[in-house]
């Protein structure tokens, strides 16, 4: 009953379960509830915040999954993934649990510094591939389209060269307005960069999110005390992140009865401790239910699927070299 109840309503509490069982004539403790759930592989976790998906987003996710389901590993190993992230001085990645004695809660070692209005943050842009991290830079001003193109001009191709990407590498970025601006698309076209077509509202698909999470944890562990420290720490820790080259797969398990619900997650082996896990848990998953979403277990349409590359990226002229990058370690889970 305990496992069945939690499976139906993951937000139920141990207290609710104790009360339900007592009404059914069984007396148990909260500790018994915890032990029972733990034996079933369940543990209490914070619910992840994810973008709200509209039906059109769900359809786009499904289309993306079907287009790439049979892609060979070599294709994914030839992608450079990029994104921006914010590093907070006293962010939520700071350690929040301590071992302490009674009445020692105010000892400096047992506290987390706080500041009014946050305490400051820095914005970063970075990229990586299956061969390892590319460049990481701090964005010191509010980014606009011109600044974004300057960042790409100064860092994308040098990253590709440093990572020794194969010819024809593909660049990935999301659908931020700065990324999809006409001037940015034209710049990418003139540079002959191939761009991976990307579905909207899909931050969980980008494996660089694993690196951001790892980086934020490492920065928090070093406990920077002023706004100038995080940048230096970020650069040091980014350089320490090793690359673990493993196959990239797009998987579509068919276990869900509710085929109107689609969940997409990504795991990356670029995190140092990932090798010790047989299967990394997915990133924040996006779940949406919408009428008319096709059954994932049904065969894909017979019509040929569109190319996975943006149509705005023309093929280079004969003899012209195309620049490119390799993807990081990732697995897509679509259910």
C-alpha positions as CSV (number, residue, x, y, z in Angstrom):
1,X,0.0,0.0,0.0
2,X,2.8,2.4,0.9
3,X,4.6,2.1,-2.5
4,X,1.4,2.1,-4.4
5,X,0.2,5.3,-2.7
6,X,3.5,7.1,-3.3
7,X,3.5,6.0,-6.9
8,X,0.1,7.5,-7.5
9,X,0.9,10.7,-5.5
10,X,4.6,11.4,-5.1
11,X,3.8,14.5,-3.1
12,X,2.2,12.6,-0.2
13,X,4.0,12.8,3.1
14,X,5.1,10.2,5.7
15,X,2.6,11.7,8.1
16,X,-0.2,11.2,5.5
17,X,0.9,7.6,5.0
18,X,0.9,6.9,8.7
19,X,-2.6,8.3,9.1
20,X,-3.9,6.3,6.1
21,X,-2.5,3.1,7.4
22,X,-3.9,3.7,10.9
23,X,-7.3,4.2,9.4
24,X,-6.8,0.9,7.7
25,X,-6.0,-0.7,11.0
26,X,-2.2,-0.9,10.7
27,X,0.0,1.1,13.1
28,X,3.4,2.1,11.7
29,X,6.0,4.8,12.4
30,X,7.5,7.3,10.0
31,X,10.8,5.5,10.2
32,X,9.1,2.3,9.0
33,X,7.6,4.3,6.1
34,X,11.1,5.6,5.2
35,X,12.7,2.2,5.3
36,X,10.0,0.6,3.3
37,X,10.3,3.2,0.5
38,X,14.1,3.1,0.6
39,X,14.0,-0.6,0.0
40,X,11.9,0.1,-3.1
41,X,14.5,2.6,-4.4
42,X,12.5,5.6,-3.5
43,X,13.8,8.6,-1.5
44,X,12.5,12.1,-0.7
45,X,13.8,14.7,-3.1
46,X,13.0,18.3,-4.0
47,X,10.7,18.6,-7.0
48,X,12.5,20.0,-10.0
49,X,11.2,23.2,-11.6
50,X,10.7,22.8,-15.3
51,X,9.3,25.0,-18.1
52,X,5.6,24.8,-18.6
53,X,5.1,23.0,-21.9
54,X,2.2,23.8,-24.3
55,X,1.0,21.2,-26.8
56,X,3.1,22.7,-29.5
57,X,6.2,22.2,-27.4
58,X,5.3,18.6,-26.7
59,X,4.9,18.0,-30.4
60,X,8.2,19.6,-31.1
61,X,9.9,17.4,-28.5
62,X,8.4,14.3,-30.1
63,X,9.5,15.4,-33.6
64,X,13.0,16.0,-32.4
65,X,13.2,12.6,-30.7
66,X,11.9,10.8,-33.7
67,X,14.3,12.6,-36.1
68,X,17.3,11.7,-34.0
69,X,16.3,8.3,-32.7
70,X,18.5,6.4,-35.2
71,X,21.4,8.9,-35.4
72,X,24.8,7.2,-35.1
73,X,27.0,7.9,-32.2
74,X,29.5,9.6,-34.5
75,X,26.9,12.4,-35.2
76,X,26.5,13.2,-31.5
77,X,30.2,13.1,-31.0
78,X,30.6,15.9,-33.6
79,X,28.4,18.5,-31.8
80,X,29.5,21.5,-29.7
81,X,27.0,22.3,-27.0
82,X,26.7,25.8,-25.6
83,X,24.7,27.8,-23.1
84,X,24.8,30.6,-20.6
85,X,24.4,30.3,-16.8
86,X,24.4,32.4,-13.7
87,X,26.7,31.7,-10.7
88,X,25.4,33.2,-7.5
89,X,27.8,34.2,-4.7
90,X,25.7,32.5,-2.0
91,X,23.6,30.3,-4.3
92,X,21.3,27.4,-3.6
93,X,24.2,25.0,-4.4
94,X,25.8,26.0,-1.1
95,X,26.0,23.1,1.5
96,X,22.9,23.3,3.6
97,X,23.4,20.4,6.0
98,X,26.0,20.2,8.7
99,X,26.9,17.9,11.5
100,X,27.0,19.8,14.8
101,X,26.4,19.5,18.5
102,X,23.4,20.9,20.4
103,X,23.5,24.7,20.8
104,X,26.3,25.1,18.2
105,X,24.0,26.3,15.4
106,X,25.6,29.8,15.3
107,X,29.2,28.6,15.1
108,X,30.6,30.1,11.8
109,X,31.3,26.6,10.5
110,X,27.6,25.7,10.9
111,X,26.1,28.7,9.2
112,X,25.6,29.9,5.6
113,X,26.3,33.6,5.0
114,X,23.4,35.6,3.6
115,X,23.1,39.1,2.2
116,X,20.2,41.4,1.4
117,X,19.2,41.3,-2.2
118,X,21.2,38.1,-2.9
119,X,24.8,39.0,-2.7
120,X,25.7,39.2,-6.4
121,X,26.2,36.9,-9.3
122,X,28.2,36.5,-12.4
123,X,27.0,35.3,-15.9
124,X,29.0,32.8,-17.9
125,X,29.0,31.5,-21.4
126,X,30.6,28.1,-22.1
127,X,30.7,25.2,-24.5
128,X,31.8,21.6,-24.6
129,X,31.9,18.5,-26.7
130,X,32.4,14.8,-26.2
131,X,36.2,15.5,-26.1
132,X,35.9,17.8,-23.1
133,X,35.1,21.4,-22.1
134,X,35.7,24.2,-24.5
135,X,36.1,27.8,-23.5
136,X,34.4,29.4,-20.5
137,X,34.1,33.2,-20.3
138,X,32.4,35.7,-18.1
139,X,29.8,37.9,-19.6
140,X,30.4,41.2,-17.8
141,X,27.5,43.2,-19.3
142,X,23.9,42.6,-20.2
143,X,24.1,40.4,-23.3
144,X,22.6,41.5,-26.5
145,X,22.8,40.1,-30.0
146,X,25.9,42.0,-31.0
147,X,27.7,40.8,-27.8
148,X,26.6,37.2,-28.4
149,X,28.0,37.3,-31.9
150,X,31.3,38.7,-30.5
151,X,31.4,35.9,-28.0
152,X,31.0,33.3,-30.7
153,X,33.6,35.0,-32.9
154,X,36.2,35.0,-30.1
155,X,35.5,31.6,-28.6
156,X,33.6,29.1,-30.7
157,X,36.2,28.4,-33.4
158,X,39.1,28.4,-30.9
159,X,37.2,25.9,-28.8
160,X,36.6,23.7,-31.9
161,X,40.3,23.8,-32.7
162,X,41.4,23.1,-29.1
163,X,39.0,20.1,-29.0
164,X,40.3,18.9,-32.4
165,X,36.9,18.6,-33.8
166,X,36.3,16.8,-37.0
167,X,35.3,18.5,-40.2
168,X,31.6,19.2,-40.4
169,X,31.1,19.7,-36.7
170,X,27.7,21.0,-35.6
171,X,27.0,23.9,-33.2
172,X,24.1,23.8,-30.7
173,X,22.5,26.7,-29.0
174,X,19.0,27.2,-27.7
175,X,16.2,29.5,-29.0
176,X,17.0,32.6,-27.0
177,X,16.1,35.7,-29.0
178,X,19.8,36.7,-29.2
179,X,20.6,33.3,-30.7
180,X,17.8,33.3,-33.2
181,X,18.0,37.0,-34.2
182,X,18.3,37.5,-38.0
183,X,21.8,39.1,-37.6
184,X,23.0,36.1,-35.6
185,X,21.6,33.6,-38.2
186,X,23.2,35.5,-41.0
187,X,26.6,35.6,-39.1
188,X,26.5,31.9,-38.6
189,X,25.6,31.3,-42.3
190,X,28.4,33.5,-43.5
191,X,30.8,31.6,-41.3
192,X,29.5,28.3,-42.7
193,X,28.7,26.9,-39.2
194,X,26.2,24.1,-39.2
195,X,23.5,24.6,-36.5
196,X,21.5,21.9,-34.8
197,X,17.8,22.6,-35.1
198,X,16.5,22.9,-31.5
199,X,13.0,22.5,-30.1
200,X,11.6,25.4,-27.9
201,X,11.4,25.0,-24.2
202,X,14.0,22.3,-24.0
203,X,16.7,23.2,-21.5
204,X,16.6,19.6,-20.2
205,X,17.8,18.3,-23.5
206,X,21.1,20.2,-23.4
207,X,23.8,18.0,-21.7
208,X,25.8,21.1,-20.8
209,X,23.3,21.5,-17.9
210,X,25.2,18.7,-16.2
211,X,28.4,20.7,-16.4
212,X,26.7,23.8,-15.0
213,X,25.4,21.8,-12.1
214,X,28.8,20.2,-11.5
215,X,30.5,23.6,-11.7
216,X,28.1,25.3,-9.3
217,X,28.6,22.5,-6.7
218,X,32.3,22.9,-7.0
219,X,32.2,26.7,-6.6
220,X,29.9,26.4,-3.6
221,X,32.2,23.9,-2.0
222,X,35.0,26.5,-2.1
223,X,32.8,29.1,-0.4
224,X,33.8,32.3,-2.2
225,X,33.4,35.3,0.1
226,X,33.2,38.2,-2.4
227,X,31.9,38.8,-5.9
228,X,35.4,38.8,-7.4
229,X,36.2,35.3,-6.3
230,X,33.6,33.2,-8.2
231,X,35.0,34.1,-11.6
232,X,38.5,32.8,-10.7
233,X,37.1,29.8,-9.0
234,X,34.9,29.0,-12.0
235,X,37.8,29.1,-14.4
236,X,39.9,26.9,-12.2
237,X,37.2,24.3,-11.6
238,X,36.1,24.3,-15.3
239,X,39.7,23.4,-16.3
240,X,39.7,20.5,-13.8
241,X,36.5,18.9,-15.3
242,X,37.7,15.8,-17.2
243,X,36.1,14.5,-20.4
244,X,34.8,10.9,-20.3
245,X,34.2,9.7,-23.9
246,X,31.3,7.3,-24.0
247,X,28.7,6.6,-26.7
248,X,25.8,9.0,-27.1
249,X,22.4,7.5,-27.5
250,X,18.8,8.6,-27.9
251,X,16.6,6.1,-26.2
252,X,12.8,5.8,-26.2
253,X,11.5,3.4,-23.5
254,X,7.9,2.3,-24.0
255,X,6.9,1.5,-20.4
256,X,4.5,4.4,-19.8
257,X,0.8,3.8,-20.2
258,X,0.1,7.5,-20.5
259,X,1.4,8.2,-24.0
260,X,0.1,11.7,-23.9
261,X,2.9,12.5,-21.4
262,X,6.4,13.0,-22.7
263,X,9.4,13.3,-20.5
264,X,12.8,14.2,-21.9
265,X,16.0,14.0,-19.9
266,X,19.7,14.1,-20.4
267,X,22.6,12.6,-18.5
268,X,26.3,13.4,-19.1
269,X,29.4,11.5,-18.2
270,X,31.5,14.6,-18.2
271,X,30.9,14.9,-14.4
272,X,33.9,13.3,-12.7
273,X,31.8,11.0,-10.5
274,X,29.5,9.8,-13.3
275,X,31.7,6.8,-14.1
276,X,30.8,5.3,-10.8
277,X,27.1,5.3,-11.6
278,X,25.7,2.7,-14.0
279,X,23.1,5.2,-15.1
280,X,23.0,8.8,-14.2
281,X,19.6,10.2,-13.2
282,X,18.0,12.4,-15.8
283,X,18.3,16.2,-15.7
284,X,15.2,18.3,-14.8
285,X,12.5,16.6,-16.9
286,X,9.9,18.4,-18.8
287,X,6.5,16.7,-18.5
288,X,3.4,17.9,-20.3
289,X,0.1,16.3,-21.1
290,X,-1.8,17.4,-24.2
291,X,-4.5,16.0,-26.3
292,X,-3.6,14.7,-29.7
293,X,0.0,13.8,-28.9
294,X,0.9,10.7,-30.9
295,X,1.6,7.4,-29.2
296,X,5.3,7.0,-28.8
297,X,5.0,3.3,-29.3
298,X,3.5,3.6,-32.7
299,X,5.7,3.5,-35.7
300,X,7.2,6.7,-37.0
301,X,5.6,8.2,-40.1
302,X,6.7,6.7,-43.4
303,X,7.5,10.0,-44.9
304,X,11.2,11.0,-44.6
305,X,12.0,13.1,-41.6
306,X,13.5,16.5,-42.1
307,X,17.2,17.1,-41.7
308,X,18.5,17.6,-38.2
309,X,20.5,20.6,-39.3
310,X,19.1,24.1,-39.5
311,X,18.1,24.9,-43.1
312,X,19.8,28.2,-42.6
313,X,23.1,26.4,-42.6
314,X,24.1,25.8,-46.3
315,X,26.5,23.2,-47.4
316,X,30.0,24.6,-48.1
317,X,31.1,25.0,-51.7
318,X,33.3,22.3,-53.2
319,X,36.8,22.4,-51.7
320,X,35.7,24.8,-49.0
321,X,36.5,23.6,-45.4
322,X,33.6,23.5,-43.0
323,X,34.4,24.2,-39.3
324,X,33.0,22.0,-36.6
325,X,33.0,20.6,-33.0
326,X,32.2,17.4,-31.1
327,X,29.4,16.7,-28.6
328,X,29.7,15.9,-25.0
329,X,28.6,12.7,-23.4
330,X,24.8,12.5,-23.3
331,X,21.9,10.2,-23.3
332,X,18.4,11.3,-24.3
333,X,15.5,9.6,-22.5
334,X,12.1,10.1,-24.0
335,X,9.1,8.4,-22.5
